[in-house]
Amino acid sequence: MQHIKGGKGERDALFMNAETPRPTPGEGQALVRIKAFGINRMDIIQRRGNYPLPPQAPKTLGVEFSGVVEAFGAGDHGVFRAGDEVLGLAYGGAYAEYIAVSSKMLIHKPHALSWEQAAAVPETWITATQALHKVLGFARGKSILWHAGASGVSIAGIQLSRLAGASAVYATAGTDDKCRFVTETLGADAAFNYKTGNWADGVRDATAGRGVDFIVDFVGGSYFQQNQDAAARDCRIVLLGTLGGGKVPDADISQILFKRIRIEGSTLRSRDEDYQGELRDKLETYLPDFESGKLKIILDKILPWEDIQEAHKYMEDAKNSGKIWYFKASELTVGHAGIHLDLVLEIRAGHGVLARGAHRIREQRVVLDADQAQGHLQVLEVVRHDRRRVRHGTGLDVRALLQGARLLVAGGAVTLSLRLLREQ
């Protein structure tokens, strides 16, 4: 199978590898053919060799994905069946064409969500849920500050805080555009540009000097003093990262005592499946709000997975507002109106371009007229609903044979270019 490989080092160490064996699902696991996956800050830290992996984590990067269940290992897999469309969380291995993952960490994909939107949910929304409810014990009517407000986790957390009845939601971000995004799109009460002023002063001004009840921090050392300055009495702070360093410079810790501040560190990836499973169950209750649009899934950039180096650079440069997602263009469906190609970059007839798909948030569907599709379909496997298979389909009668069929293009996941060739 295809997967993205690379040793420890800079982003140019990442490369496509077609020689990786397809994983075999073990006890309690499902084999999922991945449709889309996302990158997280931890992927960059892991690539650099600075992330302590849990013992069960594979070396391949990637923890969240969407796809189709193809097979199961031994054991009980509950409500899941082969062919189910799912989204899921893994200990690693999502930068690949297939993944073997615990069935306990799968969720059925809502029909209203595209593959990219579904893959944008597991890690970010579960991490935000963990911080807000399981660690902080958030209560209705309280105020909260989310650092890195335009990051995937904080995008989720700001909205979940609103959903949980926060009296006020604040955020920090590194540009004025990101601050406007946080307030205008996500509904935060105020956002503070940490590059242009003292954000702790901004929080105190916004709260009439009181401070906030909860703080979610990904920055660490460089925010240690300001977090205390922005904290209300009995404030709880959860540390989810150390992007600003793990060491604290000279600091006055007296406010921790006098304000009765509690600081707790937490991670998600190192937790066992039972712990993660509780959060997965909570996440499932949000699905109707995703479908209705009450909770917004923000996709900043969608790229073919050959561009993994570009995406890591994009995140390292802190340009993203939301998630960066990858897809594989390898599947077609044929209906009465012609051939429908999902998530396809380019479709050619001979040497001319018939249609060109776009990078969009919603699933891209390009429709070709049946007459255009008639002719030679090269390097195809046709899977009809009656399970009949026709391999290497050249000279196929599109109208007669392919109605309602699914076409899998060999190599499509590698080149992201599918060709329909007219008969010469």
C-alpha positions as MATLAB code, in Angstrom:
seq = 'MQHIKGGKGERDALFMNAETPRPTPGEGQALVRIKAFGINRMDIIQRRGNYPLPPQAPKTLGVEFSGVVEAFGAGDHGVFRAGDEVLGLAYGGAYAEYIAVSSKMLIHKPHALSWEQAAAVPETWITATQALHKVLGFARGKSILWHAGASGVSIAGIQLSRLAGASAVYATAGTDDKCRFVTETLGADAAFNYKTGNWADGVRDATAGRGVDFIVDFVGGSYFQQNQDAAARDCRIVLLGTLGGGKVPDADISQILFKRIRIEGSTLRSRDEDYQGELRDKLETYLPDFESGKLKIILDKILPWEDIQEAHKYMEDAKNSGKIWYFKASELTVGHAGIHLDLVLEIRAGHGVLARGAHRIREQRVVLDADQAQGHLQVLEVVRHDRRRVRHGTGLDVRALLQGARLLVAGGAVTLSLRLLREQ';
ca = [
       0.000    0.000    0.000;
       0.972    3.659   -0.212;
       2.044    5.457    2.919;
       4.080    8.510    3.862;
       7.383    7.557    5.374;
      10.303    9.454    6.830;
      12.812    9.265    9.613;
      13.476   11.870   12.261;
      14.440   15.232   10.866;
      13.213   18.074    8.711;
      10.086   17.936    6.564;
      12.060   17.045    3.411;
      12.648   13.635    5.024;
       8.998   12.733    4.329;
       8.369   10.749    1.141;
       5.834    8.446   -0.506;
       6.507    4.724   -0.144;
       4.529    2.206   -2.198;
       6.192   -0.902   -0.782;
       4.581   -0.947    2.662;
       2.557   -4.098    3.432;
      -1.123   -3.542    4.137;
      -1.731   -3.870    7.902;
      -3.584   -6.891    9.262;
      -6.253   -6.042   11.863;
      -5.688   -7.678   15.227;
      -8.076   -8.576   18.032;
     -10.752   -5.882   18.296;
      -9.428   -3.953   15.302;
     -10.928   -2.883   11.987;
      -9.082   -2.406    8.697;
     -10.081    0.975    7.265;
      -9.295    2.259    3.771;
      -8.472    5.901    4.432;
     -10.201    8.621    2.430;
      -8.795   11.668    4.237;
      -6.485   12.401    7.129;
      -5.165   15.492    8.869;
      -1.967   16.776   10.356;
      -1.577   17.991   13.900;
       1.156   19.890   15.661;
       2.186   16.648   17.376;
       3.048   15.197   13.940;
       5.662   17.895   13.444;
       7.033   17.394   16.948;
       7.147   13.617   16.358;
       8.858   14.082   12.991;
      11.557   16.111   14.728;
      12.052   13.324   17.267;
      10.741   15.267   20.244;
       7.425   13.511   20.905;
       7.405   10.586   23.377;
       5.317    7.948   21.617;
       3.128    5.558   23.606;
       4.353    1.959   23.235;
       1.407    0.907   21.056;
       1.932    3.713   18.509;
       3.300    2.818   15.050;
       6.099    4.934   13.636;
       3.920    6.219   10.795;
       2.528    9.680   11.535;
      -1.135   10.630   11.762;
      -3.817   10.051   14.384;
      -7.142   11.093   12.780;
      -8.820    9.994    9.597;
     -12.000    9.143    7.739;
     -12.577    6.146    5.498;
     -14.406    2.912    4.740;
     -14.248   -0.271    6.836;
     -12.961   -3.170    4.736;
     -12.357   -6.002    7.217;
     -12.115   -6.936   10.885;
      -9.850   -8.877   13.182;
     -11.219  -11.328   15.732;
     -13.592  -10.170   18.444;
     -16.786   -8.188   18.831;
     -17.008   -5.014   16.765;
     -20.395   -3.823   17.934;
     -22.464   -1.916   15.385;
     -19.757   -1.726   12.713;
     -19.905   -3.690    9.471;
     -17.725   -3.941    6.369;
     -18.551   -1.084    4.027;
     -19.396    1.381    6.808;
     -18.191    4.950    6.336;
     -16.400    6.025    9.506;
     -14.182    8.587   11.156;
     -11.705    7.580   13.809;
      -8.855    8.246   16.203;
      -5.686    6.140   16.263;
      -2.398    6.035   18.153;
      -0.680    6.612   14.798;
      -0.525    5.316   11.233;
      -3.067    7.576    9.487;
      -0.595    8.905    6.883;
      -1.368    5.823    4.823;
      -3.788    4.175    2.433;
      -4.963    1.673    5.080;
      -4.961    1.605    8.858;
      -5.683   -1.093   11.451;
      -7.420    0.620   14.365;
      -9.513   -0.259   17.396;
     -13.206   -0.510   16.525;
     -13.904    1.225   19.843;
     -12.460    4.445   18.419;
     -14.593    4.537   15.271;
     -17.718    6.629   14.726;
     -20.123    6.349   11.808;
     -19.617    9.261    9.418;
     -22.654   11.543    9.110;
     -23.845   11.674    5.494;
     -23.870   15.481    5.561;
     -20.108   15.645    6.165;
     -17.495   15.299    3.445;
     -14.565   12.952    3.965;
     -12.338   15.915    4.824;
     -14.812   17.368    7.294;
     -15.239   14.000    8.988;
     -11.489   13.529    9.295;
     -11.240   16.980   10.875;
     -13.233   15.869   13.906;
     -11.549   13.094   15.965;
      -8.289   14.426   17.426;
      -9.158   18.103   17.693;
     -12.683   17.795   19.051;
     -11.829   14.954   21.430;
      -8.831   16.898   22.772;
     -10.996   19.986   23.281;
     -13.657   17.871   25.001;
     -11.035   16.298   27.261;
      -9.646   19.678   28.303;
     -13.016   21.351   28.808;
     -15.014   18.643   30.534;
     -12.766   15.860   31.793;
      -9.819   17.898   33.089;
     -11.228   21.344   33.860;
     -14.738   20.240   34.823;
     -16.216   23.271   33.077;
     -19.431   24.679   34.564;
     -22.172   26.741   32.942;
     -21.868   30.460   33.612;
     -18.056   30.460   33.876;
     -15.536   32.271   31.653;
     -12.690   30.669   29.715;
      -9.583   31.647   27.723;
      -8.287   29.502   24.852;
      -4.738   30.162   23.702;
      -3.824   29.542   20.036;
      -7.389   30.491   19.169;
      -7.090   29.700   15.447;
      -5.663   26.205   16.028;
      -7.797   23.139   15.418;
      -8.271   22.297   19.097;
      -9.158   25.848   20.106;
     -11.558   26.232   17.170;
     -13.388   23.242   18.618;
     -12.967   24.391   22.213;
     -14.313   27.897   21.673;
     -17.486   26.485   20.141;
     -17.869   23.765   22.774;
     -17.486   26.377   25.505;
     -20.371   28.287   23.988;
     -22.389   25.091   23.734;
     -21.681   24.377   27.417;
     -23.057   27.754   28.506;
     -19.931   29.863   29.039;
     -20.577   33.390   30.283;
     -17.665   34.643   28.168;
     -15.110   33.065   25.833;
     -11.750   34.693   25.068;
      -8.810   33.685   22.874;
      -5.307   34.678   21.855;
      -3.931   34.541   18.308;
      -0.895   35.761   16.392;
      -2.473   38.032   13.760;
      -5.330   40.507   13.593;
      -6.948   38.387   10.858;
      -6.938   35.357   13.142;
      -8.392   37.436   15.966;
     -11.232   38.564   13.690;
     -11.775   34.957   12.600;
     -12.048   33.844   16.229;
     -14.630   36.492   17.103;
     -16.612   36.801   13.871;
     -16.664   33.147   12.766;
     -16.384   31.239   16.045;
     -18.245   33.638   18.318;
     -15.581   34.421   20.919;
     -16.324   37.556   22.928;
     -12.846   38.972   22.376;
      -9.482   37.887   20.961;
      -6.068   39.350   21.754;
      -3.095   39.553   19.388;
      -0.191   38.355   21.518;
       2.336   39.893   19.112;
       1.091   43.461   19.444;
       0.321   43.834   23.122;
       0.046   42.266   26.554;
      -2.858   39.867   26.155;
      -3.177   39.406   29.925;
      -3.926   43.134   30.226;
      -6.572   42.670   27.545;
      -8.197   39.847   29.504;
      -8.229   41.877   32.705;
      -9.748   44.862   30.895;
     -12.427   42.669   29.294;
     -13.347   41.156   32.666;
     -13.262   44.404   34.663;
     -10.135   43.224   36.452;
     -11.577   39.899   37.606;
      -9.788   37.523   35.209;
     -11.074   34.253   33.758;
     -12.186   31.062   35.493;
     -10.478   28.603   33.125;
      -7.453   28.739   30.808;
      -6.474   26.194   28.134;
      -2.780   26.643   27.310;
      -0.689   25.121   24.502;
       2.233   27.537   24.922;
       3.737   26.742   28.307;
       6.809   28.460   29.712;
       6.582   31.857   28.029;
       2.945   32.264   29.166;
       3.462   31.112   32.749;
       3.459   34.583   34.326;
       0.741   36.061   32.107;
      -1.563   33.107   32.768;
      -1.384   33.946   36.466;
      -2.047   37.616   35.702;
      -5.141   36.717   33.636;
      -6.503   34.181   36.139;
      -9.456   34.806   38.419;
      -9.549   33.461   41.961;
      -9.843   29.630   41.931;
      -8.864   29.561   38.247;
      -8.016   26.178   36.760;
      -5.375   26.007   34.031;
      -4.765   22.970   31.821;
      -1.462   22.707   29.953;
      -1.778   20.818   26.647;
       1.530   21.784   25.045;
       4.806   23.665   25.407;
       5.078   25.510   22.094;
       6.617   28.457   23.943;
       9.164   26.309   25.736;
       9.196   23.942   28.666;
      11.238   26.118   30.980;
       9.892   29.025   33.017;
      12.062   32.146   33.288;
      12.207   34.117   36.519;
       8.597   34.246   37.673;
       6.547   35.352   40.632;
       4.552   32.326   41.798;
       2.775   34.108   44.632;
      -0.450   34.484   42.636;
      -0.774   30.691   42.469;
      -1.057   30.786   46.241;
      -3.188   33.875   46.757;
      -5.558   33.225   43.827;
      -5.720   29.486   44.640;
      -4.780   28.668   41.032;
      -4.620   25.006   40.018;
      -2.420   23.976   37.084;
      -2.665   20.524   35.508;
      -0.948   18.985   32.513;
      -2.758   16.562   30.234;
      -2.228   14.575   27.039;
      -4.587   12.420   24.997;
      -2.428   10.103   22.906;
      -0.857    8.408   25.921;
      -4.259    7.513   27.425;
      -5.650    3.986   27.252;
      -8.592    3.006   25.057;
     -11.085    3.067   27.925;
     -10.255    6.700   28.687;
     -10.303    7.677   25.015;
     -13.491    5.666   24.539;
     -15.354    7.799   27.082;
     -14.382   10.898   25.118;
     -15.347    9.213   21.859;
     -18.831    8.591   23.290;
     -19.111   12.264   24.251;
     -17.988   13.284   20.773;
     -20.745   11.181   19.227;
     -23.346   13.379   20.955;
     -22.082   16.350   18.918;
     -22.847   14.740   15.530;
     -26.303   16.342   15.116;
     -24.726   19.756   15.759;
     -22.087   19.093   13.089;
     -24.778   18.120   10.596;
     -26.926   21.160   11.370;
     -23.970   23.537   11.211;
     -24.369   24.644   14.813;
     -20.820   23.412   15.368;
     -18.514   24.525   12.544;
     -15.779   22.302   11.150;
     -13.123   24.632    9.758;
     -10.884   23.329    6.973;
      -8.072   25.736    6.222;
      -6.390   23.849    3.397;
      -7.000   20.631    1.449;
      -4.058   19.093   -0.371;
      -3.130   15.892   -2.207;
      -0.949   13.813    0.021;
       2.126   14.158   -2.201;
       2.263   17.712   -0.825;
       2.882   16.580    2.746;
       6.132   18.561    2.944;
       4.322   21.736    1.891;
       1.643   21.151    4.520;
       4.145   20.623    7.316;
       5.825   23.882    6.296;
       2.441   25.641    6.248;
       1.730   24.541    9.800;
       5.286   25.228   10.982;
       4.962   28.774    9.632;
       1.721   29.110   11.681;
      -0.290   30.144    8.629;
      -3.243   27.857    9.261;
      -6.604   28.736   10.771;
      -8.155   25.332   11.254;
      -7.082   21.957    9.925;
      -5.021   20.862    6.921;
      -6.352   17.740    5.197;
      -5.269   15.271    2.522;
      -7.292   13.065    0.254;
      -6.738   10.317   -2.273;
      -8.476   10.428   -5.650;
      -9.143    6.791   -6.411;
     -12.872    6.152   -6.600;
     -15.607    6.724   -9.178;
     -19.309    5.916   -9.256;
     -21.433    5.587  -12.370;
     -25.061    6.694  -12.380;
     -27.761    7.309  -14.965;
     -26.387   10.738  -15.896;
     -22.886    9.510  -16.580;
     -19.739    8.929  -14.588;
     -19.385   10.814  -11.307;
     -15.855   11.268  -10.046;
     -15.427   12.089   -6.376;
     -12.365   13.988   -5.162;
     -10.638   13.926   -8.535;
      -8.103   16.546   -9.523;
      -8.165   16.070  -13.264;
      -9.966   13.901  -15.806;
      -8.683   13.700  -19.371;
     -10.016   12.398  -22.675;
      -7.110   11.804  -24.996;
      -4.878   14.827  -24.509;
      -7.665   17.307  -23.704;
      -8.971   18.135  -20.286;
     -12.688   17.327  -19.976;
     -13.183   18.489  -16.412;
     -11.105   19.649  -13.533;
     -12.066   19.131   -9.902;
     -11.366   21.846   -7.375;
     -10.057   21.763   -3.838;
     -13.217   22.482   -1.903;
     -14.422   21.943    1.638;
     -17.410   19.950    0.444;
     -16.909   16.729   -1.479;
     -16.123   17.631   -5.068;
     -18.173   15.824   -7.700;
     -17.451   16.125  -11.422;
     -20.042   14.747  -13.856;
     -19.186   13.583  -17.355;
     -21.780   12.912  -19.997;
     -22.178    9.200  -20.705;
     -21.224    9.744  -24.353;
     -17.963   11.326  -23.275;
     -17.250    8.398  -20.993;
     -18.019    5.804  -23.673;
     -14.892    4.100  -24.956;
     -11.798    2.687  -23.347;
     -11.510    2.897  -19.574;
      -7.954    1.929  -18.820;
      -6.497    0.231  -15.735;
      -9.834   -0.143  -13.988;
     -11.426   -2.688  -11.733;
     -15.220   -2.630  -11.872;
     -17.191   -3.744   -8.814;
     -20.909   -4.083   -9.485;
     -23.537   -4.234   -6.755;
     -23.889   -7.940   -7.516;
     -20.161   -8.279   -6.652;
     -19.171   -9.228  -10.197;
     -15.665   -8.075  -10.937;
     -14.161   -7.178  -14.297;
     -10.465   -6.407  -14.231;
      -8.455   -4.317  -16.692;
     -11.600   -2.950  -18.298;
     -10.650   -1.759  -21.770;
     -13.416   -1.358  -24.314;
     -16.150   -1.548  -21.675;
     -19.719   -0.621  -22.564;
     -20.229    2.122  -20.004;
     -24.002    2.369  -20.404;
     -24.721   -1.364  -20.158;
     -22.129   -2.584  -17.684;
     -21.401    0.211  -15.284;
     -24.795    1.504  -14.137;
     -24.608    1.879  -10.359;
     -21.132    0.369  -10.253;
     -18.063    1.456   -8.372;
     -14.785    1.815  -10.273;
     -11.461    1.592   -8.490;
      -8.547    3.058  -10.391;
      -5.250    1.290   -9.920;
      -2.596    3.786   -8.957;
      -5.069    6.615   -8.567;
      -4.009    7.142   -4.982;
      -0.433    7.563   -6.174;
      -0.839   10.001   -9.061;
      -4.102   11.711   -8.126;
      -4.865   11.744  -11.848;
      -7.525    9.510  -13.401;
      -7.801    9.170  -17.173;
     -10.786    8.364  -19.365;
      -9.390    7.671  -22.839;
     -11.555    7.858  -25.938;
     -11.277    5.009  -28.380;
      -8.643    6.048  -30.923;
];
